[in-house]
Structure formats: structure tokens, C-alpha cells
Amino acid sequence: MIEIGMKHTSRLTVSESVTAVRIGSGDMAVLATPAMLSLMENAAMMAVGGELEEGQTTVGGHISSSHLRPSKIGDTVEATAEVTAVDGKKIEFKVSAYCGETLLGEGTHLRFVVDREKFLSRL
């Protein structure tokens, strides 16, 4: 059962492959905003993944986050997602990303529980 307060932290070491210049979201070799958001989404997915029924997964529906500080290649970034609301198949999260004690970004994320096969059959 998915409950308010469930949380998970995902980690990433900034490498060339997740920089803004490589992803195309900017022209500097710092952590790309889309990569930070992806890490936040991963934390949310992992926070509830163990509570899903066989054949279920979650998909992102919305994410809103600031990106306040840059992170250089070699830095370790941690993103945490915490369940703040559950309404049927709709799950809301508070998300944040840190490099050490420095807040990189924070916001909210919405995910939906879906049946994997049914979801893919609609493509």
C-alpha cells in the first residue's frame, strides 16, 4: 500500500553524459536541468515501486522544480522524493536535489500507477 511519507533517495555522480552541453539544454559542462529532474523522477518511482502489484508501474504526469545552483563533473547529487498525497492511482511527491548540504532544486512531482501492458498497448 502506498502511503504518505514514503520516500527514496537516488544518487548520481555528474559525468560528461549528463551535462547541459551534452544533453543540449545549455552550453556549459554542468549538471543539466533535465538530468536533475530525471533523478527526482527516479527517486519518486523507487519510493513506491515496492508497493505496486505485479504488472504495474508508475509514469510521470507532471514535474515542477527550481534549479538553483550548478553542479560540476565529479559532484555527487542526491535527489529525494517523498509521497505527500495519494488519491487512487494518483501520487503526489515533494522532490528535492542536493549536492552535499547545498540545495540544487526543489519542487513537486505527480505520478500515476498504470498497468504496464495496457499502457504500452495504447502506443
LINRAGI-V673136 format. One record per residue. N is the residue number from 0. RES is the residue in one letter. SS is DSSP state (helix for helix, strand for strand, loop for the rest). PSI is psi in degrees with one decimal (NA if undefined). Layout:
n=N res=RES ss=SS psi=PSI
n=N res=RES ss=SS psi=PSI
This chain:
n=0 res=M ss=loop psi=129.8
n=1 res=I ss=loop psi=127.7
n=2 res=E ss=loop psi=152.1
n=3 res=I ss=loop psi=137.3
n=4 res=G ss=loop psi=-16.1
n=5 res=M ss=loop psi=139.7
n=6 res=K ss=strand psi=162.9
n=7 res=H ss=strand psi=148.9
n=8 res=T ss=strand psi=126.6
n=9 res=S ss=strand psi=147.0
n=10 res=R ss=strand psi=151.3
n=11 res=L ss=strand psi=134.5
n=12 res=T ss=strand psi=124.2
n=13 res=V ss=loop psi=124.1
n=14 res=S ss=loop psi=171.7
n=15 res=E ss=helix psi=-33.7
n=16 res=S ss=helix psi=-17.0
n=17 res=V ss=helix psi=19.7
n=18 res=T ss=strand psi=158.3
n=19 res=A ss=helix psi=-39.4
n=20 res=V ss=helix psi=-38.5
n=21 res=R ss=helix psi=-42.0
n=22 res=I ss=helix psi=-28.3
n=23 res=G ss=loop psi=11.6
n=24 res=S ss=loop psi=-0.5
n=25 res=G ss=loop psi=-173.7
n=26 res=D ss=loop psi=25.8
n=27 res=M ss=loop psi=154.9
n=28 res=A ss=loop psi=63.8
n=29 res=V ss=strand psi=164.4
n=30 res=L ss=strand psi=125.1
n=31 res=A ss=loop psi=142.1
n=32 res=T ss=helix psi=-45.0
n=33 res=P ss=helix psi=-31.3
n=34 res=A ss=helix psi=-38.5
n=35 res=M ss=helix psi=-43.8
n=36 res=L ss=helix psi=-39.9
n=37 res=S ss=helix psi=-40.3
n=38 res=L ss=helix psi=-38.9
n=39 res=M ss=helix psi=-44.5
n=40 res=E ss=helix psi=-40.3
n=41 res=N ss=helix psi=-42.9
n=42 res=A ss=helix psi=-40.9
n=43 res=A ss=helix psi=-45.8
n=44 res=M ss=helix psi=-46.0
n=45 res=M ss=helix psi=-30.1
n=46 res=A ss=helix psi=-33.0
n=47 res=V ss=helix psi=-8.5
n=48 res=G ss=helix psi=-37.2
n=49 res=G ss=loop psi=-10.3
n=50 res=E ss=loop psi=1.4
n=51 res=L ss=loop psi=153.9
n=52 res=E ss=loop psi=160.6
n=53 res=E ss=loop psi=131.2
n=54 res=G ss=loop psi=-5.4
n=55 res=Q ss=strand psi=156.6
n=56 res=T ss=strand psi=-179.9
n=57 res=T ss=strand psi=150.1
n=58 res=V ss=strand psi=146.7
n=59 res=G ss=strand psi=139.9
n=60 res=G ss=strand psi=-30.0
n=61 res=H ss=strand psi=144.4
n=62 res=I ss=strand psi=139.2
n=63 res=S ss=strand psi=121.4
n=64 res=S ss=strand psi=147.7
n=65 res=S ss=loop psi=162.7
n=66 res=H ss=loop psi=98.7
n=67 res=L ss=loop psi=-29.0
n=68 res=R ss=loop psi=149.0
n=69 res=P ss=loop psi=159.2
n=70 res=S ss=loop psi=135.4
n=71 res=K ss=strand psi=165.4
n=72 res=I ss=loop psi=133.1
n=73 res=G ss=loop psi=-21.0
n=74 res=D ss=loop psi=149.0
n=75 res=T ss=strand psi=126.3
n=76 res=V ss=strand psi=135.2
n=77 res=E ss=strand psi=128.6
n=78 res=A ss=strand psi=132.1
n=79 res=T ss=strand psi=137.2
n=80 res=A ss=strand psi=134.1
n=81 res=E ss=strand psi=130.9
n=82 res=V ss=strand psi=127.1
n=83 res=T ss=strand psi=-19.5
n=84 res=A ss=strand psi=146.0
n=85 res=V ss=strand psi=126.2
n=86 res=D ss=strand psi=90.7
n=87 res=G ss=loop psi=-119.2
n=88 res=K ss=loop psi=-0.7
n=89 res=K ss=strand psi=127.0
n=90 res=I ss=strand psi=128.9
n=91 res=E ss=strand psi=143.1
n=92 res=F ss=strand psi=150.5
n=93 res=K ss=strand psi=131.1
n=94 res=V ss=strand psi=148.3
n=95 res=S ss=strand psi=154.8
n=96 res=A ss=strand psi=138.2
n=97 res=Y ss=strand psi=150.6
n=98 res=C ss=strand psi=102.8
n=99 res=G ss=loop psi=-125.7
n=100 res=E ss=loop psi=-1.5
n=101 res=T ss=strand psi=122.1
n=102 res=L ss=strand psi=123.1
n=103 res=L ss=strand psi=-38.0
n=104 res=G ss=strand psi=158.2
n=105 res=E ss=strand psi=155.1
n=106 res=G ss=strand psi=-149.5
n=107 res=T ss=strand psi=155.6
n=108 res=H ss=strand psi=141.5
n=109 res=L ss=strand psi=130.1
n=110 res=R ss=strand psi=157.0
n=111 res=F ss=strand psi=138.8
n=112 res=V ss=strand psi=129.1
n=113 res=V ss=strand psi=157.3
n=114 res=D ss=strand psi=122.0
n=115 res=R ss=helix psi=-51.3
n=116 res=E ss=helix psi=-43.6
n=117 res=K ss=helix psi=-42.9
n=118 res=F ss=helix psi=-48.9
n=119 res=L ss=helix psi=-28.0
n=120 res=S ss=helix psi=-17.1
n=121 res=R ss=loop psi=-5.7
n=122 res=L ss=loop psi=NA
